[in-house]
Amino acid sequence: MSDKKHCIFMFPGIGDNYRKYIQKWKEEDYQYLLEYAQVAKRDYEVDILADSIGSYAGSWVLNYTCDYLVYQKHKKAGMIPDYMAGYSLGAITALACAGGFEYGDGVQILKEIATYRKPAAEEQLMLVIGFTTEELKNIINKEHLTKKIFIACINNKCCLTVAGRKKELEKFERMIQQMGALKTKRIESPYAFHTDYMKEGIAIFAQNISNIAYKECSVSVISSIDQREIKSGRQVYEELIRNLYRSLNWKDTILKFENGEKRTYVDTGLTKSMIKITKLIAGEQEYMDLSYMVKKTYDEGR
């Protein structure tokens, strides 16, 4: 077996608040961010640097831009991964960084995701720690909740993300807490991503992003849905659509790489969230967080 240490780039979902991080970036990197911000505002009417972002699209595009920028910075320095994988909407960042479409196309895609359905205030995502997938499925089946509560993502063995309508999710949360859940946490999101709820209007979304010039990826992106390799432009387009309503399995995505070879897992995000959930799957491998290379080491704001 080869002694080569394979490098896997992981792109996080785009729900974290990056605003407090960019205030501490080095000046040269902040200026680099401004160039992308100008493109988003001029060509797509998304102001990612506004003091108060009034839409989910703006917040999502800010995170997408930061992670895209971090990757481009290290690509120029010669750090090229063997594979990429994106968690939730981080799949968009991974596909863009792999060359499946241009930066601006990713902005358009995120805008379309934010608008093809009306924000559903009654929908929500929730993190559940302390049950395996089978245990949680059995509870959902036993309580006849298969059309109300969905497993949106298998993060690792005993950490899952579920989704549904708020009232049903509140009842479910109380139920599993009584059954011994170690932790539950609501996730800020306007939609129940990775569930059947997202199929509503999906044809509109598919049509609206069909005009983008999709290209073959220079690096294989591993689908977090079924772990297939995404390479062709057609596969990129199809993955963007599937990624909205299909359940994700991050555990199996990481296990796909675990075949006895040495691995380096690189978290491109600014919060180390991917390292936290991946360590519980991959164990004692090498992990890198690129964000420290673009952030200031002091707390002086801009």
SETIBA-160959 format. One record per residue (C-alpha): residue in three letters; x, y, z. Coordinates in steps of 0.001 Angstrom, whole numbers, padded with zeros to 6 digits, always signed. Layout:
BEGIN
alaXYZ;...
//
This chain:
BEGIN
met+000000+000000+000000;ser+001298+003453-000854;asp+002736+005682+001890;lys+001246+008732+000189;lys-000855+010795+002585;his-004104+011520+000761;cys-005647+014948+001280;ile-009414+015410+001649;phe-010895+018928+001646;met-014127+019271+003638;phe-016508+022180+003032;pro-018945+022955+005875;gly-022591+023927+005643;ile-023291+027630+005500;gly-025315+028188+008643;asp-022581+029604+010896;asn-022185+033337+011450;tyr-018937+034310+009700;arg-019316+038042+010237;lys-017337+038092+013490;tyr-014467+036232+011826;ile-013950+038441+008794;gln-013548+041451+011095;lys-010249+039892+012204;trp-008800+038949+008838;lys-005445+040202+007687;glu-005757+043279+005488;glu-004549+041523+002335;asp-007142+038767+002752;tyr-009902+041221+003589;gln-009127+043102+000366;tyr-009322+039792-001492;leu-012772+039269+000056;leu-013836+042750-001102;glu-013159+041766-004718;tyr-015584+038852-004460;ala-018083+040998-002567;gln-018107+043484-005445;val-018968+040704-007914;ala-021812+039446-005708;lys-023254+042955-005316;arg-022742+044192-008874;asp-023814+041093-010791;tyr-026235+039384-008396;glu-027501+042171-006107;val-026314+040412-002956;asp-024493+042663-000458;ile-022551+040243+001727;leu-020791+043024+003659;ala-023925+044893+004736;asp-024041+045509+008495;ser-027356+043706+008651;ile-028011+041080+006011;gly-031731+041071+005451;ser-031989+037725+003696;tyr-030773+034195+004119;ala-029194+034431+000667;gly-026857+037202+001847;ser-025692+035221+004860;trp-025246+032050+002818;val-023286+033845+000098;leu-020968+035400+002710;asn-020061+031960+004064;tyr-019759+030482+000579;thr-017472+033355-000445;cys-015213+033017+002595;asp-014760+029266+002172;tyr-014250+029701-001578;leu-011631+032381-000905;val-009781+030239+001658;tyr-009586+027371-000824;gln-008401+029577-003705;lys-005688+031044-001494;his-004254+027634-000713;lys-004746+026305-004227;lys-002458+029098-005435;ala+000066+027944-002843;gly+000009+024467-004389;met-002263+022711-001885;ile-004483+020548-004122;pro-006705+017827-002589;asp-007210+014290-003858;tyr-010931+014562-003126;met-013490+017077-001894;ala-016696+016636+000073;gly-019297+019216+001082;tyr-021638+019047+004051;ser-025196+020183+003237;leu-025040+023443+001239;gly-021263+023191+001518;ala-021600+020883-001486;ile-022098+024036-003558;thr-018761+025409-002348;ala-017014+022106-003021;leu-018409+021878-006557;ala-017438+025489-007292;cys-013909+025025-005942;ala-013556+021835-007985;gly-014288+023895-011110;gly-017802+022605-011782;phe-018970+026202-012234;glu-017714+029740-011593;tyr-017866+031661-008306;gly-020687+033898-009555;asp-022736+030882-010604;gly-022614+029702-006999;val-024049+033046-005891;gln-026910+032604-008365;ile-027540+029049-007146;leu-027754+030181-003513;lys-030141+032988-004456;glu-032353+030474-006241;ile-032360+028160-003215;ala-033455+031050-001018;thr-036319+032028-003323;tyr-037733+028981-005118;arg-039790+028298-001984;lys-041238+030850+000383;pro-039398+030765+003734;ala-041306+028216+005794;ala-041366+029550+009353;glu-042954+026324+010542;glu-040003+024172+009376;gln-036827+023556+011351;leu-033742+021375+011708;met-032528+019875+014985;leu-029341+018135+016095;val-029810+014950+018134;ile-026944+013316+020054;gly-027233+009984+021843;phe-029096+007726+019428;thr-027916+005612+016507;thr-029647+005865+013141;glu-031530+002602+013679;glu-032662+003632+017162;leu-034007+006941+015900;lys-035684+005307+012902;asn-037394+002826+015225;ile-038736+005665+017390;ile-040040+007538+014341;asn-041722+004396+012990;lys-043168+003361+016342;glu-044692+006802+016905;his-046070+006930+013321;leu-044014+010016+012447;thr-042538+008845+009137;lys-044294+011635+007206;lys-043596+014306+009825;ile-040060+013781+011154;phe-037192+013055+008751;ile-033561+012116+009299;ala-031855+014852+007293;cys-028253+013828+007927;ile-026295+011044+009605;asn-023340+012991+010999;asn-021608+010134+012815;lys-022617+007027+014759;cys-024600+008775+017504;cys-025126+012268+016093;leu-027915+012937+013612;thr-029799+015904+012204;val-033573+015604+011997;ala-036089+017933+010374;gly-039790+018637+010300;arg-042406+021209+011169;lys-041749+023099+014402;lys-044736+021835+016376;glu-044018+018218+015519;leu-040308+018732+016150;glu-041013+020195+019605;lys-043076+017139+020539;phe-040404+014844+019165;glu-037689+016694+021091;arg-039518+016260+024411;met-040098+012597+023601;ile-036481+011708+022857;gln-035221+013743+025819;gln-037354+011545+028046;met-035953+008501+026242;gly-032374+009483+027054;ala-031079+011812+024345;leu-027755+013261+025497;lys-028331+016558+023700;thr-030736+018265+021320;lys-030112+021583+019601;arg-032279+023573+017185;ile-030517+024729+014015;glu-031257+028140+012522;ser-032674+027494+009063;pro-035672+028707+007053;tyr-036190+025290+005489;ala-036180+021592+006352;phe-033252+020837+004052;his-032577+017262+002895;thr-036199+016173+003312;asp-039278+015712+001129;tyr-040391+019238+002081;met-037767+020594-000317;lys-039345+018822-003302;glu-042051+021496-003387;gly-041158+023718-006335;ile-037947+021823-007103;ala-038731+021869-010845;ile-038616+025676-010726;phe-035206+025581-009056;ala-033913+023042-011591;gln-035071+025225-014477;asn-033628+028417-013016;ile-030127+026962-012667;ser-030156+025081-015981;asn-028647+028056-017854;ile-025342+027815-015967;ala-022308+026540-017892;tyr-021400+023424-015908;lys-017955+021946-016470;glu-015997+018834-015610;cys-014499+019006-012132;ser-010716+019106-011854;val-010975+017259-008513;ser-013518+014534-007758;val-016244+015644-005355;ile-017739+012831-003280;ser-021503+013072-002872;ser-022642+013223+000748;ile-025881+011561-000363;asp-024686+008234-001774;gln-020896+008679-001942;arg-020689+008601-005750;glu-017919+010578-007451;ile-019073+013787-009124;lys-016958+014703-012148;ser-018945+015667-015266;gly-020882+018888-015733;arg-024125+016911-015947;gln-023376+015210-012636;val-022675+018603-011043;tyr-026076+019935-012143;glu-027906+016835-010925;glu-026112+016870-007569;leu-027162+020474-006891;ile-030802+019430-007231;arg-030551+016150-005290;asn-028650+017850-002488;leu-031709+019864-001483;tyr-034166+017041-000810;arg-032123+013848-000368;ser-030986+012732+003090;leu-027232+013034+003684;asn-024810+010533+005198;trp-021604+012238+006273;lys-020542+009154+008231;asp-020468+006957+005119;thr-018850+009756+003109;ile-015859+009781+005466;leu-015811+005981+005763;lys-015414+005850+001962;phe-011919+007269+002447;glu-011007+005002+005375;asn-009314+002052+003675;gly-006156+001834+005747;glu-004262+004590+003965;lys-002973+007693+005682;arg-005332+010665+005374;thr-005193+014388+005988;tyr-008628+015943+006469;val-008668+019679+005794;asp-011507+021842+007140;thr-011902+024898+004902;gly-014435+026569+007217;leu-013823+029223+009859;thr-015332+027345+012828;lys-013649+023897+012674;ser-017113+022317+012639;met-016154+019638+010103;ile-013161+018512+012133;lys-015367+018065+015204;ile-017831+015681+013556;thr-015264+013906+011369;lys-012860+012964+014187;leu-015580+010751+015672;ile-015660+008800+012387;ala-012080+008757+011116;gly-010318+008706+014485;glu-006557+009215+014629;gln-005865+010764+011254;glu-004236+014110+010544;tyr-006521+017158+010607;met-005850+020671+009377;asp-007771+023904+009860;leu-006916+026442+007177;ser-008787+029328+008742;tyr-005933+030285+011068;met-003860+031183+008014;val-006176+034029+007057;lys-007317+035338+010439;lys-005526+037876+012585;thr-004055+036538+015813;tyr-005400+039405+017875;asp-008894+040646+018693;glu-008628+044048+017122;gly-011726+044673+014989;arg-011907+046405+011627;
//
